[in-house]
Amino acid sequence: MLNPLDNYFEQKDEPIKSCLQYLRLLLISYPDITEHWKYGMPFYYYKEKMFCYLWIHKKLHQPYIGLVDGNKIDHQDLLQEKRARMKILLINHLEDVPEEKIKSILKSAFALRK
């Protein structure tokens, strides 16, 4: 029996599944980031505080990284939409994952926590 986190990733169809799994591995490769099941989704904590989460955009059907306190980060690729505190980074699952862009945005998000 899979835990809820593993089950979330396993139930997705390709190529979204591979994209989400890649993002998952990227996030947990950082020291001080831990993975949790919260609000029915994979949530990532940095130094024991909510940091980001992975989800799929309801209308665009694209995976994204949702950043807690993303409203404090100024980056052209982050979308606020109707969120007050969060911003999201959409990931095109049909292209290569923009790892350097993600790392740059995460670096800005880490800086907010220091």
mmCIF file of the C-alpha atoms, coordinates in Angstrom:
data_MODEL
# 
_entry.id   MODEL 
# 
loop_
_atom_site.group_PDB 
_atom_site.id 
_atom_site.type_symbol 
_atom_site.label_atom_id 
_atom_site.label_alt_id 
_atom_site.label_comp_id 
_atom_site.label_asym_id 
_atom_site.label_entity_id 
_atom_site.label_seq_id 
_atom_site.pdbx_PDB_ins_code 
_atom_site.Cartn_x 
_atom_site.Cartn_y 
_atom_site.Cartn_z 
_atom_site.occupancy 
_atom_site.B_iso_or_equiv 
_atom_site.pdbx_formal_charge 
_atom_site.auth_seq_id 
_atom_site.auth_comp_id 
_atom_site.auth_asym_id 
_atom_site.auth_atom_id 
_atom_site.pdbx_PDB_model_num 
ATOM 1   C CA . MET A 1 1   ? 0.000  0.000  0.000   1.00 0.00 ? 1   MET A CA 1 
ATOM 2   C CA . LEU A 1 2   ? 1.415  3.362  -1.044  1.00 0.00 ? 2   LEU A CA 1 
ATOM 3   C CA . ASN A 1 3   ? 1.444  6.318  1.307   1.00 0.00 ? 3   ASN A CA 1 
ATOM 4   C CA . PRO A 1 4   ? -0.631 9.352  0.199   1.00 0.00 ? 4   PRO A CA 1 
ATOM 5   C CA . LEU A 1 5   ? 2.428  11.184 -1.171  1.00 0.00 ? 5   LEU A CA 1 
ATOM 6   C CA . ASP A 1 6   ? 3.595  8.317  -3.362  1.00 0.00 ? 6   ASP A CA 1 
ATOM 7   C CA . ASN A 1 7   ? 0.019  7.588  -4.407  1.00 0.00 ? 7   ASN A CA 1 
ATOM 8   C CA . TYR A 1 8   ? -0.460 11.213 -5.548  1.00 0.00 ? 8   TYR A CA 1 
ATOM 9   C CA . PHE A 1 9   ? 2.452  10.923 -7.979  1.00 0.00 ? 9   PHE A CA 1 
ATOM 10  C CA . GLU A 1 10  ? 1.634  7.381  -9.108  1.00 0.00 ? 10  GLU A CA 1 
ATOM 11  C CA . GLN A 1 11  ? -1.955 8.180  -10.094 1.00 0.00 ? 11  GLN A CA 1 
ATOM 12  C CA . LYS A 1 12  ? -0.957 10.885 -12.610 1.00 0.00 ? 12  LYS A CA 1 
ATOM 13  C CA . ASP A 1 13  ? -0.737 10.158 -16.316 1.00 0.00 ? 13  ASP A CA 1 
ATOM 14  C CA . GLU A 1 14  ? 2.403  10.639 -18.358 1.00 0.00 ? 14  GLU A CA 1 
ATOM 15  C CA . PRO A 1 15  ? 4.024  13.050 -19.165 1.00 0.00 ? 15  PRO A CA 1 
ATOM 16  C CA . ILE A 1 16  ? 2.682  15.012 -16.170 1.00 0.00 ? 16  ILE A CA 1 
ATOM 17  C CA . LYS A 1 17  ? 3.689  12.176 -13.841 1.00 0.00 ? 17  LYS A CA 1 
ATOM 18  C CA . SER A 1 18  ? 7.354  12.308 -14.875 1.00 0.00 ? 18  SER A CA 1 
ATOM 19  C CA . CYS A 1 19  ? 7.396  16.092 -14.663 1.00 0.00 ? 19  CYS A CA 1 
ATOM 20  C CA . LEU A 1 20  ? 5.978  16.091 -11.123 1.00 0.00 ? 20  LEU A CA 1 
ATOM 21  C CA . GLN A 1 21  ? 8.372  13.347 -10.027 1.00 0.00 ? 21  GLN A CA 1 
ATOM 22  C CA . TYR A 1 22  ? 11.301 15.342 -11.394 1.00 0.00 ? 22  TYR A CA 1 
ATOM 23  C CA . LEU A 1 23  ? 10.144 18.448 -9.499  1.00 0.00 ? 23  LEU A CA 1 
ATOM 24  C CA . ARG A 1 24  ? 9.723  16.349 -6.366  1.00 0.00 ? 24  ARG A CA 1 
ATOM 25  C CA . LEU A 1 25  ? 13.279 15.048 -6.565  1.00 0.00 ? 25  LEU A CA 1 
ATOM 26  C CA . LEU A 1 26  ? 14.604 18.531 -7.287  1.00 0.00 ? 26  LEU A CA 1 
ATOM 27  C CA . LEU A 1 27  ? 12.889 19.975 -4.209  1.00 0.00 ? 27  LEU A CA 1 
ATOM 28  C CA . ILE A 1 28  ? 13.884 17.246 -1.760  1.00 0.00 ? 28  ILE A CA 1 
ATOM 29  C CA . SER A 1 29  ? 17.500 17.416 -2.981  1.00 0.00 ? 29  SER A CA 1 
ATOM 30  C CA . TYR A 1 30  ? 17.859 20.693 -1.060  1.00 0.00 ? 30  TYR A CA 1 
ATOM 31  C CA . PRO A 1 31  ? 19.069 20.436 2.519   1.00 0.00 ? 31  PRO A CA 1 
ATOM 32  C CA . ASP A 1 32  ? 16.469 21.514 5.075   1.00 0.00 ? 32  ASP A CA 1 
ATOM 33  C CA . ILE A 1 33  ? 13.538 20.754 2.725   1.00 0.00 ? 33  ILE A CA 1 
ATOM 34  C CA . THR A 1 34  ? 11.182 18.047 3.895   1.00 0.00 ? 34  THR A CA 1 
ATOM 35  C CA . GLU A 1 35  ? 8.170  16.572 2.148   1.00 0.00 ? 35  GLU A CA 1 
ATOM 36  C CA . HIS A 1 36  ? 4.757  16.332 3.808   1.00 0.00 ? 36  HIS A CA 1 
ATOM 37  C CA . TRP A 1 37  ? 1.175  15.475 2.874   1.00 0.00 ? 37  TRP A CA 1 
ATOM 38  C CA . LYS A 1 38  ? -0.881 18.568 3.749   1.00 0.00 ? 38  LYS A CA 1 
ATOM 39  C CA . TYR A 1 39  ? -4.185 19.909 2.411   1.00 0.00 ? 39  TYR A CA 1 
ATOM 40  C CA . GLY A 1 40  ? -4.389 16.822 0.185   1.00 0.00 ? 40  GLY A CA 1 
ATOM 41  C CA . MET A 1 41  ? -1.246 17.685 -1.769  1.00 0.00 ? 41  MET A CA 1 
ATOM 42  C CA . PRO A 1 42  ? 2.537  17.294 -1.622  1.00 0.00 ? 42  PRO A CA 1 
ATOM 43  C CA . PHE A 1 43  ? 3.839  20.171 0.492   1.00 0.00 ? 43  PHE A CA 1 
ATOM 44  C CA . TYR A 1 44  ? 7.465  21.074 1.051   1.00 0.00 ? 44  TYR A CA 1 
ATOM 45  C CA . TYR A 1 45  ? 8.762  22.669 4.224   1.00 0.00 ? 45  TYR A CA 1 
ATOM 46  C CA . TYR A 1 46  ? 11.966 24.625 4.548   1.00 0.00 ? 46  TYR A CA 1 
ATOM 47  C CA . LYS A 1 47  ? 13.385 24.610 8.064   1.00 0.00 ? 47  LYS A CA 1 
ATOM 48  C CA . GLU A 1 48  ? 10.053 23.298 9.367   1.00 0.00 ? 48  GLU A CA 1 
ATOM 49  C CA . LYS A 1 49  ? 7.946  26.088 7.807   1.00 0.00 ? 49  LYS A CA 1 
ATOM 50  C CA . MET A 1 50  ? 5.632  25.824 4.801   1.00 0.00 ? 50  MET A CA 1 
ATOM 51  C CA . PHE A 1 51  ? 7.629  26.694 1.691   1.00 0.00 ? 51  PHE A CA 1 
ATOM 52  C CA . CYS A 1 52  ? 6.020  25.381 -1.503  1.00 0.00 ? 52  CYS A CA 1 
ATOM 53  C CA . TYR A 1 53  ? 3.775  22.710 -2.973  1.00 0.00 ? 53  TYR A CA 1 
ATOM 54  C CA . LEU A 1 54  ? 3.210  20.828 -6.231  1.00 0.00 ? 54  LEU A CA 1 
ATOM 55  C CA . TRP A 1 55  ? -0.125 20.838 -7.997  1.00 0.00 ? 55  TRP A CA 1 
ATOM 56  C CA . ILE A 1 56  ? -1.772 20.832 -11.424 1.00 0.00 ? 56  ILE A CA 1 
ATOM 57  C CA . HIS A 1 57  ? -3.466 23.967 -12.767 1.00 0.00 ? 57  HIS A CA 1 
ATOM 58  C CA . LYS A 1 58  ? -7.183 23.260 -13.113 1.00 0.00 ? 58  LYS A CA 1 
ATOM 59  C CA . LYS A 1 59  ? -7.732 25.200 -16.359 1.00 0.00 ? 59  LYS A CA 1 
ATOM 60  C CA . LEU A 1 60  ? -4.345 24.856 -18.075 1.00 0.00 ? 60  LEU A CA 1 
ATOM 61  C CA . HIS A 1 61  ? -3.721 21.246 -16.972 1.00 0.00 ? 61  HIS A CA 1 
ATOM 62  C CA . GLN A 1 62  ? -0.050 22.016 -16.341 1.00 0.00 ? 62  GLN A CA 1 
ATOM 63  C CA . PRO A 1 63  ? 1.983  21.111 -13.274 1.00 0.00 ? 63  PRO A CA 1 
ATOM 64  C CA . TYR A 1 64  ? 3.197  23.982 -11.144 1.00 0.00 ? 64  TYR A CA 1 
ATOM 65  C CA . ILE A 1 65  ? 5.194  24.880 -8.096  1.00 0.00 ? 65  ILE A CA 1 
ATOM 66  C CA . GLY A 1 66  ? 3.182  27.026 -5.701  1.00 0.00 ? 66  GLY A CA 1 
ATOM 67  C CA . LEU A 1 67  ? 5.350  29.261 -3.545  1.00 0.00 ? 67  LEU A CA 1 
ATOM 68  C CA . VAL A 1 68  ? 4.227  30.297 -0.081  1.00 0.00 ? 68  VAL A CA 1 
ATOM 69  C CA . ASP A 1 69  ? 4.929  34.036 0.244   1.00 0.00 ? 69  ASP A CA 1 
ATOM 70  C CA . GLY A 1 70  ? 5.445  34.122 -3.515  1.00 0.00 ? 70  GLY A CA 1 
ATOM 71  C CA . ASN A 1 71  ? 3.763  37.529 -3.449  1.00 0.00 ? 71  ASN A CA 1 
ATOM 72  C CA . LYS A 1 72  ? 7.067  38.842 -2.052  1.00 0.00 ? 72  LYS A CA 1 
ATOM 73  C CA . ILE A 1 73  ? 9.074  37.564 -5.035  1.00 0.00 ? 73  ILE A CA 1 
ATOM 74  C CA . ASP A 1 74  ? 9.330  39.647 -8.171  1.00 0.00 ? 74  ASP A CA 1 
ATOM 75  C CA . HIS A 1 75  ? 9.873  37.350 -11.165 1.00 0.00 ? 75  HIS A CA 1 
ATOM 76  C CA . GLN A 1 76  ? 8.266  37.642 -14.579 1.00 0.00 ? 76  GLN A CA 1 
ATOM 77  C CA . ASP A 1 77  ? 7.364  33.948 -14.761 1.00 0.00 ? 77  ASP A CA 1 
ATOM 78  C CA . LEU A 1 78  ? 5.526  33.800 -11.443 1.00 0.00 ? 78  LEU A CA 1 
ATOM 79  C CA . LEU A 1 79  ? 1.748  34.131 -11.653 1.00 0.00 ? 79  LEU A CA 1 
ATOM 80  C CA . GLN A 1 80  ? -0.384 35.562 -8.855  1.00 0.00 ? 80  GLN A CA 1 
ATOM 81  C CA . GLU A 1 81  ? -3.816 34.949 -10.396 1.00 0.00 ? 81  GLU A CA 1 
ATOM 82  C CA . LYS A 1 82  ? -6.437 35.287 -7.616  1.00 0.00 ? 82  LYS A CA 1 
ATOM 83  C CA . ARG A 1 83  ? -4.123 34.207 -4.826  1.00 0.00 ? 83  ARG A CA 1 
ATOM 84  C CA . ALA A 1 84  ? -3.284 36.646 -2.040  1.00 0.00 ? 84  ALA A CA 1 
ATOM 85  C CA . ARG A 1 85  ? -0.113 35.100 -0.657  1.00 0.00 ? 85  ARG A CA 1 
ATOM 86  C CA . MET A 1 86  ? 0.967  32.481 -3.182  1.00 0.00 ? 86  MET A CA 1 
ATOM 87  C CA . LYS A 1 87  ? 2.450  32.749 -6.634  1.00 0.00 ? 87  LYS A CA 1 
ATOM 88  C CA . ILE A 1 88  ? 2.894  29.835 -8.997  1.00 0.00 ? 88  ILE A CA 1 
ATOM 89  C CA . LEU A 1 89  ? 5.449  28.795 -11.574 1.00 0.00 ? 89  LEU A CA 1 
ATOM 90  C CA . LEU A 1 90  ? 3.783  26.857 -14.385 1.00 0.00 ? 90  LEU A CA 1 
ATOM 91  C CA . ILE A 1 91  ? 5.880  24.049 -15.849 1.00 0.00 ? 91  ILE A CA 1 
ATOM 92  C CA . ASN A 1 92  ? 5.278  22.940 -19.425 1.00 0.00 ? 92  ASN A CA 1 
ATOM 93  C CA . HIS A 1 93  ? 5.317  19.157 -19.069 1.00 0.00 ? 93  HIS A CA 1 
ATOM 94  C CA . LEU A 1 94  ? 5.835  18.750 -22.825 1.00 0.00 ? 94  LEU A CA 1 
ATOM 95  C CA . GLU A 1 95  ? 9.229  20.503 -22.716 1.00 0.00 ? 95  GLU A CA 1 
ATOM 96  C CA . ASP A 1 96  ? 12.389 20.096 -20.680 1.00 0.00 ? 96  ASP A CA 1 
ATOM 97  C CA . VAL A 1 97  ? 11.970 21.273 -17.095 1.00 0.00 ? 97  VAL A CA 1 
ATOM 98  C CA . PRO A 1 98  ? 13.595 24.730 -16.766 1.00 0.00 ? 98  PRO A CA 1 
ATOM 99  C CA . GLU A 1 99  ? 15.820 23.665 -13.876 1.00 0.00 ? 99  GLU A CA 1 
ATOM 100 C CA . GLU A 1 100 ? 17.986 26.805 -13.785 1.00 0.00 ? 100 GLU A CA 1 
ATOM 101 C CA . LYS A 1 101 ? 14.928 29.072 -13.709 1.00 0.00 ? 101 LYS A CA 1 
ATOM 102 C CA . ILE A 1 102 ? 13.428 27.005 -10.887 1.00 0.00 ? 102 ILE A CA 1 
ATOM 103 C CA . LYS A 1 103 ? 16.672 27.099 -8.905  1.00 0.00 ? 103 LYS A CA 1 
ATOM 104 C CA . SER A 1 104 ? 16.880 30.872 -9.338  1.00 0.00 ? 104 SER A CA 1 
ATOM 105 C CA . ILE A 1 105 ? 13.315 31.369 -8.093  1.00 0.00 ? 105 ILE A CA 1 
ATOM 106 C CA . LEU A 1 106 ? 13.881 28.981 -5.181  1.00 0.00 ? 106 LEU A CA 1 
ATOM 107 C CA . LYS A 1 107 ? 17.010 30.928 -4.272  1.00 0.00 ? 107 LYS A CA 1 
ATOM 108 C CA . SER A 1 108 ? 14.876 34.089 -4.022  1.00 0.00 ? 108 SER A CA 1 
ATOM 109 C CA . ALA A 1 109 ? 12.338 32.214 -1.901  1.00 0.00 ? 109 ALA A CA 1 
ATOM 110 C CA . PHE A 1 110 ? 15.075 30.871 0.411   1.00 0.00 ? 110 PHE A CA 1 
ATOM 111 C CA . ALA A 1 111 ? 16.386 34.431 0.851   1.00 0.00 ? 111 ALA A CA 1 
ATOM 112 C CA . LEU A 1 112 ? 12.992 35.491 2.231   1.00 0.00 ? 112 LEU A CA 1 
ATOM 113 C CA . ARG A 1 113 ? 13.326 32.916 4.998   1.00 0.00 ? 113 ARG A CA 1 
ATOM 114 C CA . LYS A 1 114 ? 16.764 33.965 6.224   1.00 0.00 ? 114 LYS A CA 1 
# 
